[in-house]
Amino acid sequence: MILGMAAALALAGASLLTAAAPAQAVGVHRLSLPPRRPATSRPPTRAQCLKLYASPCYRPAQIQRAYHEGPLFARGITGRGRTIVIVDAFGSPTIRHDLKVFDRQFRLPAPPAFRIIQPAGPVPPYDPTDPERVGWAGETTLDVEWAHSIAPGARLLLVETPVDETAGTAGFAEIVRAENYVINHHLGDVITQSFGTAEQTFPTVRSLLRLRSAYINAARHGVTVLAAAGDDGPTSNANADGTLLFTHRVVDWPASDPLVTAVGGTQLQLTSTGRRTAPDRVWNDSFNPAVNEVAFGDSGPNANATGGGRSVVFGRPRYQDGVAGIVGRRRGIPDISMSGACSGVVDIYTSFGGQPAGWTVSCGTSESSPLFAGIVALADQVAGHSLGLINPALYALAARHAPGLTDITRGNNTVAFTQAGKLITVRGFRARRGYDLASGTGTVNAALFVPELARTARVR
């Protein structure tokens, strides 16, 4: 969710396992703000954020401290020598400039390398009147600026694809081709994806499974792949305009793929220096009237929470056997969680056309996935190589209660929304001790988790 941007990423397809009529599906949401909330010339103060967004705004130093990165940075563990791959349709025409402004403002070092490639074909010229292009430019900005914030010493590779996901599975074909190019040419260590669509929106199971080649390839080549778990709680969009939601539980793919690490969202409560004032909880702003007014223009409730639940396509992978009592016979998501709440947004800087240049804010699991990509890059540096599929290591660490994993025991991802004149509630899942379908294995204390992950993934 990029607050202040009007667009929706549409991932199209027909009903998969239901008798419903064919439907279009929207993946990543970008919620509009009324004109009274313009971009600002400088990062907004806390008071301005509370007034504009009904939320505190967090800066890199706060998030770095919240995840205890200081001890790692002091030892030179910044992601040096590793490459984070960020995949987005179209990209942003101003991302190099915008990252420089972001880094200068927050005193971050420039990445040692920042490449942009288009291996699936050239991206059409930017059109500032196209809300899809504006929305994707904002998504790209969030992904690049915040992956860099967590691993400031890592190289960045932005992979832009030339087709939006608006016609069946066509857009995914270009994404898969681009990711296979990156993997085959050994261009990166960890791939972050801030997009997804409900499993039920694919025409058939086979049409979804045919798109998995990049994840199979990544597992074989030792590349870690991450995906955002979704921003609608236990449901997801069911039409191209983003005006309809499924009225039953669904999960998004590629987050639900067993070869992908699904990253859910949490709510942080931080002081101006990044000190926690309360334990993290599951991100859920569905019933937060002030946030709903900012994001949706009404008091809600609206579907505005972390994704999580059980796949209807994939069975339980072996690494989840220890949590079979929670996931049953199905693949459960998320696997891990990071900051994503719209009641605790992060600052981003943008200057592309279609909206005023300046500072605005972002939230959602589109934030969570690049944050965790930075964490993985740090672990890759410690290990001296990419770690590949990290899910077995995550669940092994959780089973032995590794101190680097912080359990999340508060909150749920149940959402409610009005549709066709009716108030609909989709019951989600509650945080509990140990693994759960709202927060996964929990969140991280990077100072402890990074070496734990490097050791555990390396020996498995």
Order of alpha helices (4+ residues) and beta strands (2+ residues): beta-beta-beta-alpha-beta-alpha-alpha-beta-alpha-beta-alpha-beta-alpha-beta-beta-alpha-alpha-beta-beta-beta-beta-alpha-beta-alpha-beta-beta-beta-beta-alpha-alpha-beta-beta-beta-beta-alpha
